Amino acid sequence: MDVPQPSLPEPAGPTKTPPRVDPRLQPTPDYGTLGPGSDTAAGGTGSGQRPRTASRFALLFSIAIGVLLAILTTSIGNARFAWPRFARLFRGEAVLPAPLAATSSSQLDHLKPQKQAEALLELAVGRSDGAVDQISSRVDGWQGKLKWDSQMATLTSAALNSSDMRVRESGIEVELAAYGLSKNSVSLDYLLKSAASPDHAQKVWGLWALGLMGNRGVETAQVVQVLTAHLKDSDEDSRHWAVEGLALVGASDTIPVLLETMHDDASPRVREEAACALAQSGMFTREQRLSAIPQLLNYIDDPSLDTQTHAWVFQALTDITGQRLPNDSAAWRSWYENRSEP
């Protein structure tokens, strides 16, 4: 996919200068790269993510973008050092110095908050015991002390792509802290204004960040209502990021909304992203994704859907169930009727 290189924003909060577009904003593979590289930049467009975009290629591509940004913003020597670290991170290996591998509180206390967050995100993605708990205990103290930069973008993206829901949640927590957004009504009001902004970059960032906020329990019902309303926006890009936001929220009542979007939206890119959200991306549990299967089965034989959308239906069914069946209605219906209850 084409990933423009927007300039990096400063952390944003209700009392700070409104943020520019999040440099990681792009469809999440599994949470795409969940979250923001950019398949949008100040109104730009890019190809959507397929439900299977949780692929290693997508993650490596995200990592490569982070390293490219490092080359642009730091010394070449530092960028050369960054690549093997992120490549190893992608393979699930711990890449921190050995003394930090145990996530010792006393050792972490000697690091600045930015380095604490980076170290613990790396360890969380690598499934190091205790890293997620350390993030949970420290993240409130990081408010106002983190900087949103290319490395933080890459690490939160890797966290949001994890197959472990707790690691994904850690990625959301750190991203909100790096934006300078507290989990309260003041920050929510700021994001609601951002999502309503006439500035396109500000708007799509707001839609994304509303999803982050709604996932953490800040007026979730209101966030879902606002994001759902933006699915009626005239521009494809806003609808695309409304889908991303709904996937981040991870509320059960958004499953029917995403199914409807997958079926009805005029844009192939938006329909594709809705399929991705149902299949893999965002913060839905397996049980929530399984609830979409009956409607997806109805879509298989729906003559109003084009060939590509039918292909996304089959891919979503494959990703949700783990079944490797042919793209055949009878095969999938037979499996569903004879399956053991999850």
C-alpha positions in Angstrom: 0.0 0.0 0.0 1.0 3.6 -0.4 2.0 5.2 2.9 2.5 8.9 2.7 4.9 10.4 5.4 3.0 13.0 7.3 5.0 15.1 9.8 5.0 13.8 13.3 2.7 15.5 15.8 3.4 16.6 19.3 1.3 14.9 21.9 -2.1 16.4 22.0 -4.6 17.1 24.7 -7.5 19.3 25.6 -5.2 22.2 26.6 -2.6 21.8 23.8 -2.4 22.7 20.1 -4.7 20.4 18.1 -2.8 17.4 16.8 -2.0 16.8 13.2 -2.9 13.5 11.6 -1.6 10.5 13.6 1.4 9.2 11.7 0.3 5.6 12.2 -3.2 6.1 10.8 -3.7 3.2 8.4 -5.9 0.1 8.4 -5.0 -2.3 11.0 -4.1 -5.7 9.8 -5.1 -7.5 12.7 -5.6 -4.4 14.2 -4.0 -4.1 10.7 -1.3 -2.2 11.8 -3.8 -0.9 14.2 -3.7 1.8 14.1 -2.2 4.9 12.6 1.6 4.8 9.1 -0.8 6.2 6.9 -3.1 5.2 4.3 -4.3 8.8 4.7 -2.6 12.0 5.1 -4.3 15.3 5.0 -7.0 14.0 2.7 -4.9 11.4 0.9 -6.3 7.9 0.2 -4.8 4.5 0.0 -5.8 1.0 -0.5 -7.9 -0.7 2.1 -6.8 -3.7 4.3 -8.1 -7.1 3.5 -9.4 -9.2 6.4 -6.2 -11.2 6.1 -4.0 -8.1 6.6 -2.8 -9.4 9.9 -0.1 -10.9 7.8 3.6 -10.7 8.6 4.1 -8.7 5.5 1.8 -5.9 6.8 3.6 -5.8 10.2 7.0 -5.8 8.6 5.9 -3.0 6.3 4.7 -1.0 9.3 8.1 -1.6 11.0 9.9 -0.5 7.8 8.0 2.7 7.8 9.0 3.4 11.4 12.6 2.8 10.5 12.2 5.1 7.4 10.9 7.8 9.7 13.8 7.3 12.0 16.2 7.7 9.0 14.4 11.0 8.2 14.5 12.3 11.7 17.6 10.9 13.3 21.1 9.9 12.3 21.7 7.1 9.8 23.7 5.3 12.5 20.7 5.3 14.8 18.4 4.1 12.0 20.7 1.2 11.2 20.5 0.2 14.8 16.7 0.5 14.8 16.1 -2.0 12.0 17.4 -5.2 13.6 15.7 -4.3 16.9 12.3 -3.9 15.2 12.9 -7.0 13.0 13.6 -9.0 16.2 10.6 -7.4 17.9 8.4 -8.6 15.0 9.6 -12.1 15.5 8.6 -11.9 19.1 12.1 -11.8 20.5 13.0 -9.6 23.5 15.4 -7.0 22.2 16.1 -5.0 25.3 19.4 -5.3 27.3 19.3 -8.5 29.5 18.9 -6.6 32.8 15.5 -5.2 31.6 14.2 -8.5 30.4 12.7 -9.3 33.8 10.8 -6.0 33.9 12.3 -5.2 37.3 10.5 -2.2 38.8 13.6 -0.9 40.4 15.5 -1.0 37.1 12.7 0.6 35.2 12.4 3.4 37.8 15.8 4.6 36.7 14.6 5.2 33.2 12.7 8.3 31.9 9.0 7.7 31.3 9.5 7.6 27.5 12.1 4.8 27.8 9.9 3.0 30.3 7.0 3.0 27.9 9.2 1.9 25.0 10.9 -0.9 27.0 7.7 -2.3 28.4 5.9 -2.2 25.0 8.7 -4.1 23.5 8.5 -6.7 26.2 4.7 -6.9 26.1 4.8 -7.6 22.4 7.5 -10.2 23.0 5.1 -11.8 25.7 7.5 -11.1 28.6 5.8 -12.0 31.9 4.8 -8.9 33.9 5.2 -6.4 31.1 1.5 -5.8 30.7 1.0 -5.4 34.4 3.9 -3.0 34.6 2.3 -0.8 31.9 -1.1 -0.9 33.7 0.5 0.3 36.9 2.6 3.0 35.3 0.6 4.4 32.5 -1.3 7.0 34.6 2.0 8.4 35.8 3.2 8.8 32.2 0.5 11.4 31.4 2.1 14.5 30.1 5.6 12.9 30.0 5.5 10.9 26.8 6.3 12.1 23.3 4.5 10.8 20.2 7.3 9.9 17.7 8.1 7.3 15.0 9.4 4.7 17.5 6.3 5.1 19.8 4.1 4.7 16.7 5.9 1.6 15.6 5.7 0.0 19.1 2.1 0.8 19.7 1.3 -0.5 16.2 3.1 -3.8 17.0 1.1 -4.0 20.3 -2.2 -3.4 18.6 -1.3 -6.3 16.2 -0.7 -8.7 19.0 -2.9 -11.9 19.2 -3.0 -11.2 23.0 -5.9 -8.9 23.8 -4.1 -7.6 26.9 -1.2 -6.5 24.8 -3.6 -4.7 22.5 -5.1 -2.9 25.5 -1.7 -1.9 26.6 -1.0 -0.4 23.2 -4.2 1.7 23.5 -3.3 2.9 27.0 0.2 4.0 25.9 -1.1 5.6 22.8 -3.6 7.7 24.7 -0.9 8.7 27.2 1.4 9.7 24.3 -1.3 11.8 22.8 -1.7 13.6 26.2 -5.3 12.4 26.5 -6.6 11.5 29.9 -9.6 9.1 30.1 -12.2 11.7 31.1 -14.9 14.0 29.8 -12.6 16.8 29.0 -10.5 14.7 26.6 -13.7 13.2 25.2 -15.1 16.7 24.4 -11.8 17.6 22.7 -12.0 14.5 20.5 -15.6 15.1 19.7 -14.6 18.6 18.4 -11.7 17.1 16.5 -14.0 14.6 14.8 -16.3 17.4 13.8 -13.4 19.6 12.5 -13.5 20.9 8.9 -9.8 20.1 8.8 -9.6 16.6 7.3 -6.4 15.5 9.0 -7.8 16.7 12.4 -11.1 14.9 11.7 -9.7 11.5 10.9 -7.4 11.6 13.8 -10.3 12.4 16.0 -12.3 9.5 14.7 -9.4 7.1 15.4 -8.7 8.5 18.9 -12.5 8.4 19.8 -12.2 4.6 19.2 -9.3 4.4 21.6 -11.2 6.4 24.2 -14.4 4.5 23.8 -12.5 1.2 24.3 -11.3 2.4 27.7 -14.9 2.9 28.9 -15.2 6.7 28.5 -18.8 7.3 27.4 -18.6 4.2 25.1 -22.3 4.5 24.0 -21.8 8.1 23.0 -18.6 7.3 21.1 -20.3 4.5 19.2 -23.2 6.8 18.3 -20.9 9.5 17.0 -18.7 7.1 15.0 -21.8 5.4 13.5 -23.2 8.8 12.4 -19.9 9.4 10.5 -20.6 6.3 8.5 -23.0 8.5 6.6 -20.4 11.1 5.7 -20.1 11.9 2.0 -16.3 11.4 1.9 -14.9 7.9 1.8 -12.0 8.7 4.0 -14.1 9.8 6.9 -16.3 6.6 6.6 -13.2 4.5 6.5 -11.8 6.0 9.8 -15.2 5.7 11.4 -15.0 2.0 10.7 -11.6 1.9 12.2 -12.8 3.7 15.3 -15.7 1.3 15.7 -13.4 -1.6 15.5 -11.2 -0.1 18.2 -14.2 0.4 20.6 -14.9 -3.3 20.3 -18.6 -3.1 21.5 -21.0 -5.9 20.6 -23.6 -3.5 19.3 -21.1 -2.4 16.6 -21.1 -5.8 14.9 -24.4 -5.3 13.1 -23.3 -1.8 12.1 -20.1 -3.1 10.5 -22.0 -5.9 8.8 -24.4 -3.3 7.3 -21.4 -1.2 6.2 -19.7 -4.2 4.6 -22.9 -4.8 2.6 -24.1 -1.3 1.7 -21.2 1.2 1.6 -20.6 2.5 -1.9 -16.8 2.4 -1.4 -14.9 -0.9 -1.9 -12.3 0.4 0.4 -14.8 1.0 3.2 -16.5 -2.3 2.7 -13.1 -4.0 2.8 -12.2 -2.3 6.0 -15.5 -3.3 7.6 -14.8 -6.9 6.6 -11.3 -6.6 8.2 -12.8 -5.2 11.4 -15.2 -8.1 11.7 -12.5 -10.7 10.9 -9.4 -9.6 12.7 -8.8 -6.0 13.5 -9.9 -4.0 16.5 -10.8 -5.1 19.9 -13.5 -7.7 19.4 -13.4 -10.9 21.3 -13.7 -14.2 19.4 -17.2 -14.6 20.7 -18.2 -11.3 19.3 -16.7 -12.1 15.9 -18.5 -15.5 15.8 -21.8 -13.6 16.2 -21.3 -12.2 12.7 -21.2 -15.6 11.1 -25.0 -16.0 10.4 -25.2 -12.7 8.5 -21.9 -13.4 6.7 -23.4 -16.7 5.5 -26.4 -14.8 4.2 -24.0 -12.6 2.3 -22.5 -15.5 0.5 -25.5 -15.9 -1.8 -26.5 -12.3 -1.9 -26.7 -11.3 -5.6 -26.5 -7.6 -4.8 -22.8 -8.0 -3.7 -20.0 -7.9 -6.2 -17.4 -10.6 -6.7 -14.8 -8.8 -4.6 -17.1 -8.3 -1.6 -18.1 -12.0 -1.8 -14.4 -12.8 -1.6 -14.1 -10.6 1.5 -17.0 -12.5 3.0 -15.2 -15.8 2.5 -12.0 -14.4 3.9 -13.7 -13.1 6.9 -15.4 -16.4 7.6 -12.0 -18.1 7.3 -10.3 -15.7 9.6 -13.0 -15.8 12.3 -13.5 -19.6 12.3 -10.0 -20.8 11.5 -11.6 -23.2 9.0 -10.0 -23.7 5.6 -13.0 -24.4 3.4 -13.4 -23.6 -0.3 -15.3 -20.4 -1.4 -18.5 -22.4 -1.6 -21.8 -21.7 0.0 -22.8 -25.3 0.5 -19.4 -26.1 2.2 -19.7 -23.2 4.7 -23.4 -23.8 5.5 -22.7 -27.5 6.0 -19.9 -26.7 8.4 -22.0 -24.2 10.3 -25.0 -26.6 10.7 -22.8 -29.4 11.9 -20.3 -27.5 14.0 -19.8 -28.0 17.7 -20.9 -25.0 19.7 -17.8 -22.8 20.6 
